[in-house]
Each structure stands twice: as structure tokens, then as C-alpha cells.
Amino acid sequence: MSDVTVFTKTGHLFCQSPVHFRPIESVILPSEQKLLTGANDMNQKLRSHPKERLIRKSSYPNDTNTSSFRKTMKKIAQKQQSQNMSELREWKARQMRERRRQMAIEKGEGASSHFELVLEGSKKAQEQNKEKTDAPFSEHENDESSPQDPLEEPTKANQTASPQSTPYSLEKESTKQPQLTYKVSRTENKVVPCILEQNGFSPSHSDATFNVYWCGSHLRAYLFKSLNVFQKVNHFPKSFELTRKSNMYRKYMEMKTQYPHAYDYLPRTWVLPKDYSDLTQILEKRRFNEWFIVKPASSSSGRGISLVNNVTELLEATGGGAARTSSPDEEYVCSDYVANPLLVNGFKFDLRLYVAVTSYNPLRIYLYEDGLVRFSAEKYSLDPLNRSNSFIHLTNYAINMNNDKFVFNTDEAEDGVGNKWSLHALRKYLRHEGIDDVQIFRRIEDVLIKSILTVESDQRSALRTFVPHPHTNCFELFGFDVLIDSDLKPWVMEINLSPSLSVGTPLDKKIKVSMLTDLFNMIDVRRYNPIKYRELRHQKKKITAHHLYQNEKLNENESKLVKGLHGEQRTVLIQTLKEDERKGDFKRIFPSKDSHLYGQLMTSYAGLNAMLYERLYGNSTNNIS
């Protein structure tokens, strides 16, 4: 892929074309792979050289081959740890020097003289280096017997010693290939770091220089406010309004009040403790076979879920009454239990769908065309005696995997068997049974769009408040849990902020690795030069998303579409077109040919959304069925 050079008005190079991500073969970090490779090589060496093995045995007469291998592994681990500590010390030294330099720039005291000193040192270092190149080789030239203290403040003397001792040589850094770095926090999944590292990224411990930041929970406001135009984070500012169960229901009810016929994809729900009195009256009048499902508002993986049928069971499920063990302010949601799920061979199932949002203004939503189908471990039954059996009524993988009857996937090629399928396998099964899977997934796409529209207005406002570059900084990967009932109606059960990315089975690995690779390709991650970027910011040059796309190469059709557009509208349309080229197996469900039908549900359809629809599909009719 050829680099597309991006220049500001001052002609400074600071960015290149999007990084192209390739699928990975193994979910293992390069550092771990290096350790395992070293151990395997050593073990192979011992096996292929029996004489050396005998010498080792004679040196340690009480050792066995196993203990010898353990000692080898221990030595390799110690060596790796030593290298890691050395890298950590170097990183701390760089962080310290960078912090001191930033403080000097922010204070405005001696900043220019500091840059002049560094540039002067770089020139002198190059001259000295040239003299050394011309001079005969000296065996002491690379002597490291007395290294400089890495935490020592750089002085004029050591700045002019060599290019290596000039950590902020702008002349050197501006010509250096921009590095790709990432940061991961508050998550234990290894898939994201593996994909990034095996595609040329390296870990970053700084909030100032990363290209991609993947966080397992919400981000603080100051992190959003400090982002530069090239940095990507995997959350929008107020995504918890959609993913916390109590907030999701409140937003749903706000829209249902205005559009009662459009919003009907959630069961009747009560938020506790606020709605305790209303719910208890319902429970007192309930039918014998009428069940309710209670969930903690902020839990996941099936934790704390109970099926109840009366007030006593409700109090027990929520820790209420005299036996309350949880916080009085802890929220729960209680919903009507969908008692008529669609079954496959007698088993209940739900769908884990991966939905990516790359922008809220204009709104762009993508659905990954494959996903996971999760089955309960035991056949479905409405027998009241089995009401407390989680292996019948819940489909969470974390719960059902503990059942002896659970059948694990052991080969990605063996799809459509066991208790976890791919979405493609389910659709094939439905077609075999004479069920119109296309119509089902049209309905599913409809409820996905409407769910995200409940927070569209709030997100637009939050982006204006917290995010300096709203068109480029944020993206989101939601995990939607959808249940299909026997009438083929989809129900949204939960929306997950950070869906599980564990790869415990070959099928998980196949789907999740491919999905994340396509996601990273789609969000347009670019190399940039942080040193040059900071220099431009110091000169008070404003850098926006426009600079990323002003020289983008367009084909003939794309050029026709953007003709006559300028500024933000042109940038947004180019960004949308390029996203569509890189989306892989993601399907854009908004905007689409039918997106004008959602115009009345949106507060901002008349702006960039209408422009996109008109340019892509030729009409901006604003109505809803």
C-alpha cells in the first residue's frame, strides 16, 4: 500500500496512509513466542545431541531430562526478565526526559533555546560521527563499561556527544519512520495486543504518543480531552448510557413515549429499587406461570441473574428486606421473562452480535456478518420445578460451560455442532428448516439501529464537550445479545460495553480474530510523527481531520460523489467512502438505502446524515413507517 503524504499549510510531514492489518495465526504475544521458541530450540538441541545430554547428566547425576528442561526454561525466563527490566529502565528514562521537556515548553521558559541546543548538538554529533566513519576502527568505540545514568538530566556536554545521547534531536526524529504504538488497560484479553503487535505495533505506557488505546471499561474525561487527531480510543464518552441495563431501559422508554409503535424490542421492565412498589403490585396479581427475570444493572457473564415468581423471591434475588446484603443503592432490572424462545433441537439459544459505531455525527453503524450462537446446556422446559436451573434458562457461556452436558467446540471446521455455533451455521440451519432468515435479520438490524438511536443525541453533545476531534478519535465495539422468540421476533436482552474477546475455542478464535482485524482496518489507524506533531502544536498550528483527507486519492466514482463539497462535508463523505472500502466482513447498516425511514427518530438527520444519504443514495426524504 503506497503512503499518502499529508501536509499542513506549512508543508510539514506528519502522517501517512492507514495501516493495513493482516490476520494473525496464533493468539500469543511476540515476547511469549520468543520465550517458547527459545525453550523449544534448547530442548531440540538437547534431544539431537545425546553426547551433550550425557555431559549434562554427568554434571548433575541426580537430574532427569525433565528437571534439566525446567532449569533451561528458568534460565531463559531469567534472561527475558533481565531484558524486560532493561527496557523498563530505558522507558522510564525517556519518560523523564519527555516530561522535563514538555514542562519547559508549556512554561515557555527557554523552550526555543532548548530546541536550538538540541539541533546544535545534533549537527555536532553528525560531524563527529562522520569523522569516526572516516577514521580507522577502534575496539573501544562501542565500549559500554561506564554507561550514563538513564535518569540523569541531559546536559550540554552529553547532548553533543553522540546522536544516541540526544534523545530529542528533531532533525533525527523528523526523518525517522513514525512508530506505531498501542495502550491496553483494564482488560485481560490477549487478542487485541496480539493483533496489534503482530502487525508492527509496540506497547506504549504514555497517554501522549499511542496510536490506539483499548480499554476494558469507561474512559475518564481528561483522556478524551487530551487526544490528538491521530489517536483512536475504543469508547465514546457516554456509551454507558446504552450498556448499563438500567440506563438502557430509561433511554428506551424516553423514545417509546414519543414513538410507541417504533420501540417494542424490550420486554416490560422495572428498575429497582425505584420501581419496587409498582413491581410488587404486579407480582401480587401475577398468574401462576408468569415468570420474571432479575439482573444486576451493571453485571455481566450471567452473574446475579434469577428467575422469580413472587415478592419473596424478588427480595431474595435483590438482597432486599431484613436479609439485604448488597448496597441499598445498587440497581437491578426486572423484566418479563420471554417464555416462548425459538428452539434448535429443543435447546434455547441467543445471539452475540458485534456492532461497530465509528461516528455519531454523522451516524455510521456496522454489523459484523458473523457472530456467535450460544446454547443452553440442557433442553428447554417451563416446568416450575426447573425454574432455578440456570443451565436451562440462561445461555451465557460462562455459566453453561460448567455443565457436564456442555459440548465444547474443538475444531473450527466442525461448525453447527455442540453448544456454540457461528451465525452462518444458524442461518444455514434456519433455511434448512424453511425459516426465512433474511427477514429475521432485517428485523434484527432494525432493532440494532433503534437501540443506538436512543443515545444518538446525548453522544453528539458529549462529543462536542469532551472530544477535540470527534470525526477521528472514537470508535465503539458493542456486543448485542439478541433473543429470537417462536414468532421470529427479536428481543434485545443486553448491550455489552466490552464484549468478551476470549478465544477459548477454535470457533471463538476464528470469528473474533477476523472481526477485530476488520475493525482495526476500518477505523483508519495512521502512522504519525509525535515529535513533528508536537512541534506544529507548539507553533499553534491547528490540525484537524481535514488534514488527514485533503490529499486522499479518490477513484472516478468517489470524485464525482465529493464534487462540490468543501470542509467538513467533504471530509465526512471521503471518510465514509474509505471506511466502506476497508470494512471487510462488516456490513454498514446505517446509513443505508432505508436510513431515511429513521429520520424522525433522530435529532440531527437534517445535517450531515441527510447529506450522506443524498450523496450515497440520491434522496433525503424524511419519513418513518
N, C-alpha and C positions, 0 to 999 in steps of 0.2 A: 504494500500500500504506500503510495507516494505521499510525502509530507505536504500539507497545505500550510504555508507560512503565513502567519498573521502578524500584521504590523499596526502599530498605532500611528497617529499623525506625525509623531517624531521619528518614525522609522525603526523603532526598537523591536527586535525579535524577542518574543517571549512565549510563544505557543506553537504547537504542531498539530497534526491531524489526529483524529480519535485513535485510541489504542484498539487493536483488533485482538480479541480474546479467543483463544483456542481451547477446545475441550481437554480435560486432563484425564490421564489414565488411572492414577491412583490418588486416593484421598490421604496423603501423607505429606507433611511439611518437608521441604528440602533438608533442613537441619536433621530431622529424624531419619530421612532417607540416607543421608551421609553417614550417620551413626550405624544404621543397619548394614549399609554396604560395606563399611569398614570391618564390622564384625563378621559378616559373611565371607569377605575376602580372606580374613585371617583364619577363619575356620577351614575354608577350602585349601589354604596353604598348608595347614597342619595335616589335612587329610591326604594331600598329594605328595607330601614329603615325609614318609614314615621314619626316615633317619632322624630328621629334626624332631619328630614327635617322641622318638626314643630318647633323644638327648634331654628333652624337657621332662620326660618321665624319670630319667636317672637323676636329674637335678631335684625333683620333688617325688621321692619314691612312694609317698602316701597319696599322691594326687591321682585322680582319674581323668579321663577325657572331658567329662562334664565339668569338673572343677577347674580344669585348665581353660576351658572355654569361658567360664564365668570370670576368671581372672583377666582374660583377654578383653571381655566386654567391659570390665571395671576400668581397665587402663584406657580403653577408647572413650568411655564416658568421662573419665577424669581429664583426658586431653581436650574433649569437646567442651567441658565445663571451663577449663582454663582459657580456651579461645573465646568463649562467651563472656567471661569476665573481662578479658582484654578489650573486646568490642564494647562492653558496657562502659569501661573507663574512657575509651575514646569518645563514645557518645556523650557522656557527661561533660567531657572537656569541650566538645563542640557546643553543647547546650549552654555552658557557662559563658563561652566567648560570644555566642549569639545573643545571650541575654544582656551582656555588658554593651554590646554594640547597639542593640535596639534601644537601650536606655539612653545612650549617647545621642542617638538620632531623635528620639522623642523629646528629650530635653532641649535639643537644638544647640547644645554646647559642644563646640569642637567637632561637630559631625563632618563638616566639609574637610577640616584638616585631617580627620581620621581617614577619610576616603583618599585624600591626597597622599597621606603617608603610606596607605596600603598599595596604591598604584605605583608610588615611587619605589616601594620595596619590591613589587612585582617586576618592575623594569630592571632594577639592580640584580634581582635574583636570576632573571633571564640572561643578563650579561655574564654573571658568574657561571651560570650553567653552560653557556656557550664556551667559555674559557675552559671549563672542565671537560667538555666534549672534545675540544681540540687537544687537550693535554694528555700525556700517557696515563694509562690506567693505574690507579693507586689501590693497594689492597686494603687501605684504611678508609676508602671513600664512603663505604656504607657501614662503617663501624657504629654499632648501637650500644656500646659498652656503658655510656653515661647518657641515657635519654633525658630529654627535657621533661619536667613535671607537667603532666597534661592539664592540671588545673591552674598553672601559673599564668598570670596576666601577660599577654603578648607585649613586648617592649619593642622600641625602635631597633635595637640591636638584633633581636632574634627574628623580627619581621623581615629583615633584609638578608637573612642568612641563606634561605633556600625557598623555592616555591612551596615545599611541603610544610614549612613553618609559617606560611602566610595563609591562614585559614579563610580569609575573606578577600582574596585577590579577585577584584571584579573583572580584571582583564582575563584571568584564567577561567572564572566561573561562567562568564558570559558566552565563552566558546565551548564550554563543556556540554556534553549531551545531557539534557534535563533528566533528572531521575524520576522514577515512579515509586511512590510510597503510599502506604496504607496504614490505617489505625483501626484496631478492633477492641471493643471493650464491652463488659457486662454480658458476655455470651461465651459458651463453652464449645460452640460448634467449630469444627476444623475445616469445613468445606470452603467457606469464604476465604480464609487465609491461604489454603492450598491452591485455589483457583488463581488468586492474585499473585502469589509467589511464583507459581509455575508459569505465569505469564509476564514475568520480569519485574514485579513489584517487590519492594523490601519494606519491612516494618518501620514505622515511624512512631516515636514517643512524644512528638511535638504536635501541638494544636495549630501550628503556623504553616507547616510545609506539606501535609498529607494531600494526596490526590483523592483518596476515597476513605471515608470513615464509616465503619459498620458498627452500630451499637445495638445491643440486645434490649434496650429499654428507651424511655423518652430522653431527649437531649435537653440540656439546660439552655436558657435563653441566650446567655453570653456566648455560647458556642455558635449559635446561628448568626449572631450579630458580627462575629469576627471572621466569617467566611469570605474568601476571595472568590473571584468569578470562576476559577477553575476547580474549586473544591466541591466534592459531592458528599452528601450525608444521606443515610438511608431512612430518614424520617422527615416529615413535615412538622411544623411547630405544634399543631393541636390535633395530632392523629388520635390521641387518647379519647377524644370526644366520640370517636367511632368505634374504638376497640374495647373500651371498658363497657361491660354489659349494661350497667345502669344508664350510662350516658347514651349508648346506642339506642336504648328504648325511648329515652326522653326526646332525642332528636327525631326518631321515627314518629312519635306522637305529635310533635310540632308540625311535621309535614302531613300526617294523616288528618289532622284537624282542618287543614286547608284543602287537601286533596284526598278525601276519604276513599274514592274508588281506585286511585292510583297506588295507594300504600296499603297492601294487605299481605305482606310476606312474613310478618312476625306473628306468632301466637299471642293471645291475650296475656298480658304481663303485668306484674306488680313489683314495684321497687320497695324493698324493705330496709329499715323499719318504717319508712314514711307511710306506706300503704297497708300497714298491719291491720288496722281496723276494717278497711274495706275487704281485705282478703279473708279475714276470719268470718265475716258475714257470708261470703261466698262459700267458704268451707262448711259452714253450718247447714247450708241449703243444698250442698252438692249431692249428686247421685252416687250410689254405692260404687259404681265402676268408673267414676270420674277421677282421674289422677292429675297431679300437678308435679312439676319438676322444679327443684330448688337448686340454685347455683350461687356461690360467692361471686360478687360482681367483678372481682379482679383476679380470679384464679384461672388456671389452665390445666391441660392434661387430665381432665376429669376429676380433679381434686375437689372434695367437698360437695359433690352432687348427690342429691337424694330424691326419691320419689315419695310423695306424701299424699294422704287421703283425708286427713283431719287436722284439727288445730293442734292436738298434742304432738303429732308427728312433725308438724311445721315448727313448733317451738324447739323440739329436739334437733331438727336439722339446722336451725339457725342459732343454736345455743341460747335460746330465749328462756324466759321465766326464771325460776329460782336456780336452775342449773346452768345459767348463762356462763359460758367460758370464753367467749370472744368479746371483742370490744363492742360497747353499746352502739358506737357509731359505724361499725362495719356494715357495709351494704350487701344485700343479697337480692337476687331477682328470682321471682317465682312465676312460672308460665304454665299455661295449659299444656299437658303432655300430648304430643301428636301420636295418637294411638293406632293410626292406620298407615304405617310406613310401607312403601314399596319394598317387597322382599325378593331376594335372589336365593333360590333353593331353600327357602324357609328362614333365611338369616336377614336380620336388619343391617342396613349399611348407611353411611353418609359419605359425602364427597369433600375432599380437601382440594380447593381450587386456589390457584396462585394468581392474584390480581395485582398488576403493577400500575401505579399512578405516577406519571412523570411530570405532570403540571396540573395546577388548578385554575390558572388563568393564562391561556385557555385550558379547558379541561381535556386531558388526554388519559384514557383508561385502556389498559391492555389485559387480556386474559390469556394465560398460557394454555395451549391447546391440549396438553396432557396434565394429569394430576393423579391423585391417589384416591382409591375407593377402599374404605376401612369397614370391615365386617365385625359384628359381634362374634364372640367365641361360641355361643350356644344359640340354638334356634329360638325364634321369637315366640313369645307366649304372653297372653294377657291374664293368665291365672293369678289371682290375688296373692297366692302363696309364694309366687316368684317375683313379687314387686320389688323386693330388696336385692334381687340378683342383678348386679351390675353387668355381668357377662352376657345378659340377655338384652338389657335395655340401653346400654351405653356402647358406643362404637369406638371410644378412644383407644388408640393403640397402646398407650402406656398402661391401661387397665387390662385389656384383653390378652396381652402377651403373657400375663401371669397365669393364664388358664391352661390346664394340661391339654385341652382340646384344640388350642390355638395352633394353626398350621402356618409356619413361617415360610417366606419366600427364600429359596436358596439359589435360584438361577433366574436372571433377568429375562431369559428366553421363555421360561415357564410362566407366562402371564395368564391370568384368568383362572388360577387355582389358588387354594389356600385362603387366608383371611385378609389378604391385602392384594388388590388388583390395581392396574393402571386404568385411567379414564378411557383409554382406547379399548381396553378389554371389555369394560362395562358397556360401552356403546355397541360393540360387536354383539354382545350377549342380548342387549335390548332389541337390536334389529332382528336377531335370530328368533326372538320371542314375538315378533310382529309389533313391537312398540316403536313409535315414531321418535327416535332420539333427537332428530333435528329440531322438532317442535319443543321438546323438553329443554334443550339448551338455548333456544331463543328466549324462553321464559326465564331461564337462569340468568342469561345476560341482562335481561330487563331488570331483575331484582338487584343484580350487582351494581348496575348504573344508578338505580334509585337509592340504594344504600349510600353510595358515595355522595350523591347529591344532597343528602341530609346535612353534610358538613361543608359543602362547597363554599357557602357564603362565609362561614367562620374561618375557613382556611385562607381565603383571599384576604381577609382582614389581617389575619396573623402574619401572612407573608409580607404584607406591606409594613407591618410593625417590626418584625424581627429579622427578616432575611434581606440582606443587601442586594442580592442578585436572584430574585425569585424565579427567573426563567432557567437558571442553570444549577442552582445549589442543591435542590432537594429531589428525592425520589422516594417511593414507598413500595414495599412488597407486602401486601396483605395476604393472610391465609383465611379464606372464607370457608366455613363449614356449612354445607347445604344438605338438607334432608329432602327427599322426594317422597310424597305420600302416594297412596294407591290410586288417587285421582290424577297423578302425574303433575301435581302442583309443587313447586319448590318452596321450601321454607329456609330462611337464614337462621341458623342456630347460634353461631358465634362469628366474630370477626377478630382475627388474631393480629396483634401488632408485630410480633416477631415469630412467625410460624416456625415450627421445628424444622431444622435443616440437618438432623442426624441422618446418617446413612447406614443404619443397622442391617439392611438387607440389600442384595444386588439391585432390586427394583427401585428402592429409595435412591441409591447412588445414581442409577441411570437417569431417573427423572429429575432429581434435584440438581445434579451437576450440570446437565444440559440446560435446565431452566435458568440457573444462575449465570452460566456462560452467556446465554442470550440476553439476560437482563443487563449484565455489565457492558455488552456490546451496544445495547440500545441506549443507555444513558449518556453516551458520548464522553468517556473519560479521556482527557488530553494531557499530554506532557506539557509542562511549563517550567520556566526557569525562575525559581523563587527569588534568587538574587536580583535578577533583572526586574522582576515584578516589584520587589520592594523599592528598587531604585526609582522606578516610574511613580510609585505611590509617594515616595519622598519628594519627587518633583511636582506632586499634586496633579498628576495626570489621571483623569477618570477613565477607568477601564470597565466596560460593560459587556453584556452578551453580544452586542452588536459587533465588537471587535473579533469575536470568535467566528462569525459567519459572514463578515463583509467580503471576504475573498474566497468563499466556498465555491468549489467547482460544481456547476449545475449542468444537467443534460438539457436537451432541447425542450422536452416537455416541462421540466421544472422551471426553465427560464420563462416559458410562456405563463406559467401559473403565478410567478412572482412579479411579472411585468406590471409596472405602475405602482407597486408598493414601496414604501420607504419606512425607515426607522424600525419601530417595534413590530409593526405588522409584517414587514419583510423578514425580520429575524425570526419571528414566531413561525411563519409559514415554512421557511427553509429548515428550521429545527424539526418541524413536524414531518417534512418530506424525508429528511435524512434519518430520523428515527424509524420511519416506515421501512427504509432500506435495510436497517440493521436489526430489525426486531426478531429475526429468526422464527421460532415457533410460537411467538406471542402473536395474538390476534388483536388488532385495535377494535374495541367495541364502542369507543366514543372518542372523537366524532366518527359517525358512520352515515350511511345513506338515510337512516331513520332518526338521526340525532335531533333533527328539528322537532320531533314529537315531544321532546323533553324540554322545549323552550320555556313553557310556562312554569316549570318546576325550578327554574334557575333564576338567580338574581342578576346574572351578568351575561345572559345569552346575546344581548344586542351588541356586545363589544367584539372582542377577539374571537369568541366562539362562533358568532354569526359570520365573521369574515372567513374563518377557516372553512365553515360549511359551504359558503358561497363559492369559494375558490376550488374546493375539492369536489363538490357535488352539484354546483351550479344553481342553488336555490337557497333561500334563507327563510322559508315560510315558518311562521311561529305559531304552532298549534299543538294540541295534545289530544289523543284519543281518550 
